[in-house]
Amino acid sequence: MQKLTELKKKIESMDKEHHVKILEIIQDNKITYSENKNGIFINLNNMKPDVIEKIKDYINYTNCQETNLQNMETKKKELEKQFFKDNKEKTASISNV
């Protein structure tokens, strides 16, 4: 039960595009849900374990992709600093000549 609560919190903290993908997983597995102006509601207690695993796999995948993206952005910024630092030094030395 506690794991389902944690899963619910993770899903709620995700962006809307991820909610849509999770809804697709739910629809593909013919899980019943209710919808109103406040959103879509799903009873996780009645969900099959394999569907819960698919949702967890998707969440893990998105977390991994987000981490990879952040790492790439960090490396990109480091390279930009290094490149532009070297480029500024070269420009300054050329200007002084």
MMTF fields as JSON, N, C-alpha, C and O atoms, coordinates in Angstrom:
{
  "mmtfVersion": "1.0.0",
  "mmtfProducer": "UNKNOWN",
  "numBonds": 387,
  "numAtoms": 388,
  "numGroups": 97,
  "numChains": 1,
  "numModels": 1,
  "chainsPerModel": [1],
  "groupsPerChain": [97],
  "chainIdList": ["A"],
  "bondAtomList": [4, 2, 8, 6, 12, 10, 16, 14, 20, 18, 24, 22, 28, 26, 32, 30, 36, 34, 40, 38, 44, 42, 48, 46, 52, 50, 56, 54, 60, 58, 64, 62, 68, 66, 72, 70, 76, 74, 80, 78, 84, 82, 88, 86, 92, 90, 96, 94, 100, 98, 104, 102, 108, 106, 112, 110, 116, 114, 120, 118, 124, 122, 128, 126, 132, 130, 136, 134, 140, 138, 144, 142, 148, 146, 152, 150, 156, 154, 160, 158, 164, 162, 168, 166, 172, 170, 176, 174, 180, 178, 184, 182, 188, 186, 192, 190, 196, 194, 200, 198, 204, 202, 208, 206, 212, 210, 216, 214, 220, 218, 224, 222, 228, 226, 232, 230, 236, 234, 240, 238, 244, 242, 248, 246, 252, 250, 256, 254, 260, 258, 264, 262, 268, 266, 272, 270, 276, 274, 280, 278, 284, 282, 288, 286, 292, 290, 296, 294, 300, 298, 304, 302, 308, 306, 312, 310, 316, 314, 320, 318, 324, 322, 328, 326, 332, 330, 336, 334, 340, 338, 344, 342, 348, 346, 352, 350, 356, 354, 360, 358, 364, 362, 368, 366, 372, 370, 376, 374, 380, 378, 384, 382],
  "bondOrderList": [1, 1, 1, 1, 1, 1, 1, 1, 1, 1, 1, 1, 1, 1, 1, 1, 1, 1, 1, 1, 1, 1, 1, 1, 1, 1, 1, 1, 1, 1, 1, 1, 1, 1, 1, 1, 1, 1, 1, 1, 1, 1, 1, 1, 1, 1, 1, 1, 1, 1, 1, 1, 1, 1, 1, 1, 1, 1, 1, 1, 1, 1, 1, 1, 1, 1, 1, 1, 1, 1, 1, 1, 1, 1, 1, 1, 1, 1, 1, 1, 1, 1, 1, 1, 1, 1, 1, 1, 1, 1, 1, 1, 1, 1, 1, 1],
  "groupList": [{"groupName": "MET", "atomNameList": ["N", "CA", "C", "O"], "elementList": ["N", "C", "C", "O"], "formalChargeList": [0, 0, 0, 0], "bondAtomList": [1, 0, 2, 1, 3, 2], "bondOrderList": [1, 1, 2], "singleLetterCode": "M", "chemCompType": "L-PEPTIDE LINKING"}, {"groupName": "GLN", "atomNameList": ["N", "CA", "C", "O"], "elementList": ["N", "C", "C", "O"], "formalChargeList": [0, 0, 0, 0], "bondAtomList": [1, 0, 2, 1, 3, 2], "bondOrderList": [1, 1, 2], "singleLetterCode": "Q", "chemCompType": "L-PEPTIDE LINKING"}, {"groupName": "LYS", "atomNameList": ["N", "CA", "C", "O"], "elementList": ["N", "C", "C", "O"], "formalChargeList": [0, 0, 0, 0], "bondAtomList": [1, 0, 2, 1, 3, 2], "bondOrderList": [1, 1, 2], "singleLetterCode": "K", "chemCompType": "L-PEPTIDE LINKING"}, {"groupName": "LEU", "atomNameList": ["N", "CA", "C", "O"], "elementList": ["N", "C", "C", "O"], "formalChargeList": [0, 0, 0, 0], "bondAtomList": [1, 0, 2, 1, 3, 2], "bondOrderList": [1, 1, 2], "singleLetterCode": "L", "chemCompType": "L-PEPTIDE LINKING"}, {"groupName": "THR", "atomNameList": ["N", "CA", "C", "O"], "elementList": ["N", "C", "C", "O"], "formalChargeList": [0, 0, 0, 0], "bondAtomList": [1, 0, 2, 1, 3, 2], "bondOrderList": [1, 1, 2], "singleLetterCode": "T", "chemCompType": "L-PEPTIDE LINKING"}, {"groupName": "GLU", "atomNameList": ["N", "CA", "C", "O"], "elementList": ["N", "C", "C", "O"], "formalChargeList": [0, 0, 0, 0], "bondAtomList": [1, 0, 2, 1, 3, 2], "bondOrderList": [1, 1, 2], "singleLetterCode": "E", "chemCompType": "L-PEPTIDE LINKING"}, {"groupName": "ILE", "atomNameList": ["N", "CA", "C", "O"], "elementList": ["N", "C", "C", "O"], "formalChargeList": [0, 0, 0, 0], "bondAtomList": [1, 0, 2, 1, 3, 2], "bondOrderList": [1, 1, 2], "singleLetterCode": "I", "chemCompType": "L-PEPTIDE LINKING"}, {"groupName": "SER", "atomNameList": ["N", "CA", "C", "O"], "elementList": ["N", "C", "C", "O"], "formalChargeList": [0, 0, 0, 0], "bondAtomList": [1, 0, 2, 1, 3, 2], "bondOrderList": [1, 1, 2], "singleLetterCode": "S", "chemCompType": "L-PEPTIDE LINKING"}, {"groupName": "ASP", "atomNameList": ["N", "CA", "C", "O"], "elementList": ["N", "C", "C", "O"], "formalChargeList": [0, 0, 0, 0], "bondAtomList": [1, 0, 2, 1, 3, 2], "bondOrderList": [1, 1, 2], "singleLetterCode": "D", "chemCompType": "L-PEPTIDE LINKING"}, {"groupName": "HIS", "atomNameList": ["N", "CA", "C", "O"], "elementList": ["N", "C", "C", "O"], "formalChargeList": [0, 0, 0, 0], "bondAtomList": [1, 0, 2, 1, 3, 2], "bondOrderList": [1, 1, 2], "singleLetterCode": "H", "chemCompType": "L-PEPTIDE LINKING"}, {"groupName": "VAL", "atomNameList": ["N", "CA", "C", "O"], "elementList": ["N", "C", "C", "O"], "formalChargeList": [0, 0, 0, 0], "bondAtomList": [1, 0, 2, 1, 3, 2], "bondOrderList": [1, 1, 2], "singleLetterCode": "V", "chemCompType": "L-PEPTIDE LINKING"}, {"groupName": "ASN", "atomNameList": ["N", "CA", "C", "O"], "elementList": ["N", "C", "C", "O"], "formalChargeList": [0, 0, 0, 0], "bondAtomList": [1, 0, 2, 1, 3, 2], "bondOrderList": [1, 1, 2], "singleLetterCode": "N", "chemCompType": "L-PEPTIDE LINKING"}, {"groupName": "TYR", "atomNameList": ["N", "CA", "C", "O"], "elementList": ["N", "C", "C", "O"], "formalChargeList": [0, 0, 0, 0], "bondAtomList": [1, 0, 2, 1, 3, 2], "bondOrderList": [1, 1, 2], "singleLetterCode": "Y", "chemCompType": "L-PEPTIDE LINKING"}, {"groupName": "GLY", "atomNameList": ["N", "CA", "C", "O"], "elementList": ["N", "C", "C", "O"], "formalChargeList": [0, 0, 0, 0], "bondAtomList": [1, 0, 2, 1, 3, 2], "bondOrderList": [1, 1, 2], "singleLetterCode": "G", "chemCompType": "PEPTIDE LINKING"}, {"groupName": "PHE", "atomNameList": ["N", "CA", "C", "O"], "elementList": ["N", "C", "C", "O"], "formalChargeList": [0, 0, 0, 0], "bondAtomList": [1, 0, 2, 1, 3, 2], "bondOrderList": [1, 1, 2], "singleLetterCode": "F", "chemCompType": "L-PEPTIDE LINKING"}, {"groupName": "PRO", "atomNameList": ["N", "CA", "C", "O"], "elementList": ["N", "C", "C", "O"], "formalChargeList": [0, 0, 0, 0], "bondAtomList": [1, 0, 2, 1, 3, 2], "bondOrderList": [1, 1, 2], "singleLetterCode": "P", "chemCompType": "L-PEPTIDE LINKING"}, {"groupName": "CYS", "atomNameList": ["N", "CA", "C", "O"], "elementList": ["N", "C", "C", "O"], "formalChargeList": [0, 0, 0, 0], "bondAtomList": [1, 0, 2, 1, 3, 2], "bondOrderList": [1, 1, 2], "singleLetterCode": "C", "chemCompType": "L-PEPTIDE LINKING"}, {"groupName": "ALA", "atomNameList": ["N", "CA", "C", "O"], "elementList": ["N", "C", "C", "O"], "formalChargeList": [0, 0, 0, 0], "bondAtomList": [1, 0, 2, 1, 3, 2], "bondOrderList": [1, 1, 2], "singleLetterCode": "A", "chemCompType": "L-PEPTIDE LINKING"}],
  "groupTypeList": [0, 1, 2, 3, 4, 5, 3, 2, 2, 2, 6, 5, 7, 0, 8, 2, 5, 9, 9, 10, 2, 6, 3, 5, 6, 6, 1, 8, 11, 2, 6, 4, 12, 7, 5, 11, 2, 11, 13, 6, 14, 6, 11, 3, 11, 11, 0, 2, 15, 8, 10, 6, 5, 2, 6, 2, 8, 12, 6, 11, 12, 4, 11, 16, 1, 5, 4, 11, 3, 1, 11, 0, 5, 4, 2, 2, 2, 5, 3, 5, 2, 1, 14, 14, 2, 8, 11, 2, 5, 2, 4, 17, 7, 6, 7, 11, 10],
  "groupIdList": [1, 2, 3, 4, 5, 6, 7, 8, 9, 10, 11, 12, 13, 14, 15, 16, 17, 18, 19, 20, 21, 22, 23, 24, 25, 26, 27, 28, 29, 30, 31, 32, 33, 34, 35, 36, 37, 38, 39, 40, 41, 42, 43, 44, 45, 46, 47, 48, 49, 50, 51, 52, 53, 54, 55, 56, 57, 58, 59, 60, 61, 62, 63, 64, 65, 66, 67, 68, 69, 70, 71, 72, 73, 74, 75, 76, 77, 78, 79, 80, 81, 82, 83, 84, 85, 86, 87, 88, 89, 90, 91, 92, 93, 94, 95, 96, 97],
  "secStructList": [7, 2, 2, 2, 2, 2, 2, 2, 2, 2, 2, 2, 2, 1, 7, 2, 2, 2, 2, 2, 2, 2, 2, 2, 2, 2, 2, 2, 6, 6, 7, 7, 7, 3, 3, 3, 6, 6, 3, 3, 3, 7, 7, 4, 4, 4, 1, 7, 2, 2, 2, 2, 2, 2, 2, 2, 2, 2, 2, 2, 2, 2, 2, 2, 2, 2, 2, 2, 2, 2, 2, 2, 2, 2, 2, 2, 2, 2, 2, 2, 2, 2, 2, 2, 2, 2, 2, 2, 2, 2, 2, 2, 2, 2, 2, 2, 7],
  "xCoordList": [0.815, 0.0, 0.862, 0.558, 1.93, 2.813, 3.495, 3.714, 3.832, 4.466, 3.523, 3.96, 2.246, 1.272, 1.145, 0.967, 1.235, 1.191, 2.404, 2.282, 3.568, 4.782, 4.66, 5.059, 4.111, 3.908, 2.97, 3.22, 1.907, 0.944, 1.63, 1.411, 2.451, 3.151, 4.11, 4.214, 4.812, 5.731, 4.979, 5.405, 3.856, 3.066, 2.547, 2.596, 2.056, 1.52, 2.587, 2.272, 3.834, 4.9, 5.434, 6.235, 5.0, 5.496, 4.748, 3.673, 5.349, 4.736, 3.543, 3.356, 2.748, 1.519, 1.785, 1.026, 2.842, 3.108, 3.374, 3.074, 3.928, 4.146, 2.822, 2.611, 1.944, 0.617, -0.112, -0.778, 0.023, -0.63, -0.09, -0.857, 1.22, 1.824, 1.372, 1.095, 1.299, 0.829, -0.636, -1.035, -1.435, -2.829, -2.898, -3.756, -2.007, -1.966, -1.677, -2.289, -0.756, -0.451, -1.704, -2.011, -2.413, -3.634, -4.713, -5.375, -4.886, -5.887, -5.527, -6.401, -4.245, -3.802, -4.091, -4.311, -4.09, -4.339, -5.787, -6.125, -6.632, -8.075, -8.425, -9.285, -7.733, -8.002, -9.097, -9.042, -10.073, -11.145, -10.656, -9.879, -11.133, -10.799, -11.986, -12.861, -12.015, -13.073, -12.429, -11.282, -13.2, -12.679, -13.737, -14.924, -13.29, -14.172, -13.347, -12.2, -13.914, -13.208, -11.942, -11.073, -11.828, -10.648, -9.527, -8.413, -9.81, -8.765, -9.248, -10.446, -8.283, -8.549, -8.184, -7.156, -9.036, -8.833, -8.799, -9.629, -7.826, -7.608, -7.465, -6.791, -8.088, -7.943, -6.747, -6.854, -5.62, -4.403, -4.519, -3.821, -5.384, -5.539, -6.081, -5.773, -6.881, -7.484, -6.665, -7.06, -5.549, -4.741, -3.886, -3.368, -3.748, -2.94, -1.467, -1.004, -0.74, 0.683, 1.519, 2.464, 1.188, 1.977, 1.793, 2.724, 0.612, 0.377, 1.131, 1.71, 1.121, 1.88, 3.363, 4.048, 3.856, 5.264, 5.553, 6.61, 4.629, 4.811, 4.901, 5.72, 4.058, 4.082, 5.392, 6.005, 5.819, 7.094, 8.253, 9.165, 8.22, 9.272, 9.313, 10.39, 8.138, 8.089, 8.652, 9.405, 8.294, 8.803, 10.32, 11.021, 10.823, 12.276, 12.966, 14.038, 12.352, 12.905, 12.984, 14.011, 11.902, 11.911, 12.918, 13.578, 13.04, 14.035, 15.446, 16.284, 15.702, 17.019, 17.307, 18.411, 16.324, 16.497, 16.74, 17.565, 16.029, 16.203, 17.611, 18.242, 18.092, 19.451, 20.478, 21.427, 20.285, 21.206, 21.2, 22.253, 20.031, 19.918, 20.625, 21.324, 20.446, 21.114, 22.631, 23.357, 23.107, 24.547, 25.086, 26.163, 24.344, 24.782, 24.806, 25.717, 23.805, 23.766, 24.939, 25.524, 25.278, 26.418, 27.704, 28.519, 27.888, 29.083, 29.115, 30.174, 27.963, 27.875, 28.319, 29.081, 27.834, 28.212, 29.704, 30.347, 30.25, 31.686, 32.49, 33.484, 32.063, 32.758, 32.63, 33.59, 31.453, 31.267, 32.179, 32.803, 32.255, 33.146, 34.585, 35.296, 34.996, 36.374, 36.642, 37.67, 35.747, 35.951, 35.962, 36.868, 34.963, 34.881, 35.969, 36.398, 36.423, 37.535, 38.787, 39.485, 39.067, 40.229, 40.078, 41.05, 38.887, 38.631, 38.818, 39.347, 38.4, 38.572, 40.05, 40.498, 40.799, 42.228, 42.931, 43.802, 42.574, 43.177, 42.806, 43.648, 41.552, 41.1, 41.823, 42.207, 42.011, 42.702, 44.152, 44.674, 44.811, 46.215, 46.349, 47.328, 45.399, 45.438, 45.191, 45.815, 44.302, 43.987, 45.185, 45.365, 45.999, 47.144, 48.31, 49.242, 48.277, 49.401, 49.385, 50.262],
  "yCoordList": [-1.191, 0.0, 1.26, 2.224, 1.252, 2.408, 2.638, 3.781, 1.548, 1.678, 2.329, 3.105, 2.023, 2.651, 4.14, 4.943, 4.509, 5.924, 6.654, 7.776, 6.026, 6.621, 6.754, 7.768, 5.735, 5.774, 6.918, 7.647, 7.07, 8.15, 9.51, 10.379, 9.696, 10.97, 11.243, 12.375, 10.204, 10.369, 10.795, 11.699, 10.132, 10.459, 11.889, 12.627, 12.282, 13.634, 14.704, 15.818, 14.387, 15.378, 15.497, 16.385, 14.617, 14.624, 15.66, 16.13, 16.003, 16.949, 16.32, 15.103, 17.182, 16.734, 15.718, 14.76, 15.907, 14.962, 13.552, 12.568, 13.46, 12.149, 11.564, 10.352, 12.43, 11.962, 11.343, 10.317, 11.978, 11.473, 10.095, 9.196, 9.924, 8.63, 7.557, 6.426, 7.895, 6.936, 6.583, 5.431, 7.568, 7.284, 6.33, 5.449, 6.498, 5.575, 4.148, 3.198, 3.998, 2.668, 2.087, 0.907, 2.913, 2.47, 2.086, 1.06, 2.911, 2.613, 1.358, 0.548, 1.192, 0.007, -1.279, -2.329, -1.193, -2.367, -2.447, -3.238, -1.607, -1.626, -1.512, -2.226, -0.598, -0.308, 0.761, 1.746, 0.569, 1.562, 2.769, 2.644, 3.92, 5.172, 6.101, 5.894, 7.115, 8.121, 9.462, 9.73, 10.288, 11.587, 12.647, 12.434, 13.791, 14.942, 16.203, 16.127, 17.353, 18.609, 18.752, 19.56, 17.982, 18.048, 17.126, 17.203, 16.26, 15.366, 13.941, 13.666, 13.047, 11.619, 10.916, 11.207, 9.987, 9.293, 7.792, 7.239, 7.146, 5.717, 5.089, 5.64, 3.953, 3.221, 2.279, 1.223, 2.664, 1.851, 0.527, -0.431, 0.462, -0.778, -1.922, -3.084, -1.611, -2.64, -2.93, -3.753, -2.268, -2.418, -3.679, -4.04, -4.337, -5.554, -5.217, -4.149, -6.11, -5.859, -5.609, -4.822, -6.265, -6.059, -4.647, -4.089, -4.067, -2.696, -1.72, -0.745, -1.986, -1.145, -1.193, -0.172, -2.362, -2.495, -1.704, -1.083, -1.717, -0.937, 0.553, 1.272, 1.002, 2.412, 2.73, 3.765, 1.855, 2.056, 2.076, 2.894, 1.181, 1.154, 2.467, 2.995, 2.995, 4.272, 5.395, 6.237, 5.412, 6.44, 6.329, 7.34, 5.122, 4.925, 5.375, 5.979, 5.08, 5.498, 7.023, 7.572, 7.705, 9.166, 9.763, 10.753, 9.175, 9.66, 9.493, 10.383, 8.354, 8.09, 9.081, 9.618, 9.319, 10.267, 11.681, 12.418, 12.048, 13.372, 13.529, 14.575, 12.492, 12.514, 12.627, 13.404, 11.852, 11.915, 13.299, 13.829, 13.876, 15.208, 16.247, 17.119, 16.158, 17.089, 16.938, 17.932, 15.702, 15.465, 16.048, 16.645, 15.877, 16.416, 17.94, 18.561, 18.536, 19.995, 20.512, 21.544, 19.804, 20.189, 20.127, 21.049, 19.052, 18.917, 20.0, 20.551, 20.301, 21.342, 22.692, 23.422, 23.014, 24.283, 24.329, 25.366, 23.205, 23.147, 23.366, 24.091, 22.745, 22.924, 24.356, 24.92, 24.944, 26.33, 27.262, 28.156, 27.052, 27.875, 27.74, 28.731, 26.512, 26.261, 26.843, 27.488, 26.629, 27.115, 28.629, 29.229, 29.25, 30.701, 31.364, 32.471, 30.715, 31.242, 31.264, 32.275, 30.142, 30.076, 31.041, 31.67, 31.162, 32.039, 33.499, 34.284, 33.883, 35.251, 35.58, 36.674, 34.627, 34.852, 35.048, 35.91, 34.275, 34.408, 35.742, 36.399, 36.15, 37.421, 38.574, 39.538, 38.49, 39.542, 39.644, 40.749, 38.515, 38.562, 39.071, 39.744, 38.768, 39.273, 40.773, 41.494, 41.256, 42.68, 43.485, 44.632, 42.902, 43.606, 43.683, 44.457, 42.91, 42.891, 44.06, 44.195],
  "zCoordList": [0.0, 0.0, 0.0, -0.703, 0.783, 0.848, -0.496, -0.898, -1.191, -2.498, -3.499, -4.348, -3.41, -4.297, -3.999, -4.914, -2.739, -2.365, -2.924, -3.416, -2.851, -3.416, -4.928, -5.501, -5.569, -7.016, -7.388, -8.349, -6.635, -6.868, -6.766, -7.61, -5.749, -5.562, -6.717, -7.187, -7.172, -8.301, -9.551, -10.27, -9.801, -10.99, -10.902, -11.886, -9.747, -9.575, -9.766, -10.186, -9.467, -9.59, -11.016, -11.308, -11.893, -13.269, -14.106, -13.733, -15.253, -16.177, -16.896, -16.886, -17.515, -18.17, -19.282, -19.428, -20.062, -21.158, -20.634, -21.31, -19.444, -18.833, -18.329, -18.379, -17.848, -17.435, -18.624, -18.492, -19.783, -20.99, -21.345, -21.689, -21.265, -21.586, -20.592, -20.989, -19.333, -18.326, -18.578, -18.408, -18.983, -19.327, -20.522, -20.558, -21.494, -22.636, -22.172, -22.662, -21.237, -20.688, -20.039, -20.209, -19.304, -18.62, -19.633, -19.481, -20.662, -21.683, -22.474, -22.783, -22.803, -23.55, -22.787, -23.39, -21.471, -20.637, -20.155, -19.275, -20.755, -20.491, -18.999, -18.483, -18.337, -16.929, -16.873, -17.609, -16.017, -15.903, -15.1, -14.154, -15.506, -14.828, -14.954, -15.794, -14.129, -14.217, -14.531, -14.171, -15.208, -15.637, -15.378, -15.625, -14.877, -14.732, -14.945, -15.387, -14.635, -14.887, -14.04, -14.366, -12.964, -12.099, -12.551, -12.033, -13.509, -13.997, -14.168, -14.228, -14.246, -14.421, -13.127, -12.516, -12.717, -11.453, -11.686, -12.408, -11.062, -11.238, -9.861, -8.991, -9.663, -8.411, -8.56, -9.183, -7.989, -8.105, -7.361, -7.693, -6.367, -5.598, -6.443, -6.178, -7.454, -8.296, -9.554, -10.379, -9.696, -10.903, -10.837, -9.78, -11.977, -12.057, -11.821, -12.221, -11.182, -10.903, -12.161, -12.121, -13.276, -14.493, -15.048, -15.628, -14.879, -15.331, -14.432, -14.911, -13.147, -12.214, -12.567, -12.509, -12.93, -13.328, -14.597, -14.708, -15.556, -16.786, -16.468, -17.039, -15.56, -15.163, -14.446, -14.706, -13.556, -12.854, -13.844, -13.719, -14.823, -15.843, -16.609, -16.887, -16.95, -17.658, -16.792, -17.28, -15.524, -14.613, -14.483, -14.522, -14.331, -14.249, -15.53, -15.487, -16.663, -17.956, -18.042, -18.443, -17.664, -17.738, -16.76, -17.078, -15.581, -14.613, -15.155, -15.012, -15.776, -16.36, -17.49, -17.581, -18.339, -19.438, -18.911, -19.451, -17.874, -17.277, -16.702, -16.86, -16.042, -15.491, -16.608, -16.511, -17.664, -18.805, -19.435, -19.79, -19.573, -20.152, -19.282, -19.799, -17.982, -17.076, -17.152, -17.139, -17.231, -17.357, -18.654, -18.671, -19.735, -21.021, -20.996, -21.544, -20.362, -20.255, -19.423, -19.749, -18.361, -17.53, -18.342, -18.289, -19.087, -19.93, -20.995, -21.297, -21.559, -22.58, -22.01, -22.644, -20.808, -20.183, -19.874, -20.041, -19.425, -19.15, -20.426, -20.423, -21.504, -22.777, -23.28, -23.805, -23.123, -23.54, -22.751, -23.322, -21.435, -20.616, -21.085, -21.253, -21.292, -21.701, -23.084, -23.292, -24.017, -25.371, -25.415, -25.992, -24.81, -24.87, -24.041, -24.366, -22.98, -22.197, -23.064, -23.136, -23.722, -24.608, -25.765, -26.183, -26.276, -27.403, -26.997, -27.784, -25.793, -25.309, -25.132, -25.476, -24.594, -24.403, -25.743, -25.858, -26.741, -28.073, -28.69, -29.302, -28.536, -29.078, -28.397, -29.059, -27.097, -26.356, -26.794, -26.943, -27.001, -27.413, -28.839, -29.162, -29.684, -31.063, -31.064, -31.842, -30.219, -30.144, -29.656, -30.063, -28.796, -28.236, -29.209, -28.991, -30.26, -31.203, -32.099, -32.952]
}
